[in-house]
Amino acid sequence: MQEHNDHEQNPFTGMSPRMAEHLRHEVYNELTELGEMQHVMRQIEGKAHRRTRRINEHMKHCGDCLSEQIKTGMLIELSDYWRLHEQSGGGRYPKLHYQVN
Ligand SMILES: [Zn+2]
């Protein structure tokens, strides 16, 4: 799946060896940096994925989280959580937000 997406989004796929050599000659620094950035982005993607999974695992097994989800009648997705968090001003005033509650 991941590999499949990489290929779909990769403009260099199917490029002739001559063209690849040409680019290595003309824009070597950009290609090198792009490669490094893609490497870092994959790492960050992995980190974010692991943390999201851990939070979701917590919410599936924690009594407080489960009862809250049952009370509101829905299983809150993490993306919804951040949206609510932002809308309540939680992003800027987390302490105030918790005090009000
Ligand atoms: Zn919890």
Boltz pocket constraint, residues with backbone or C-beta under 6 A from the ligand:
constraints:
  - pocket:
      binder: B
      contacts: [[A, 58], [A, 59], [A, 62], [A, 63], [A, 64], [A, 65], [A, 66]]
      max_distance: 6.0
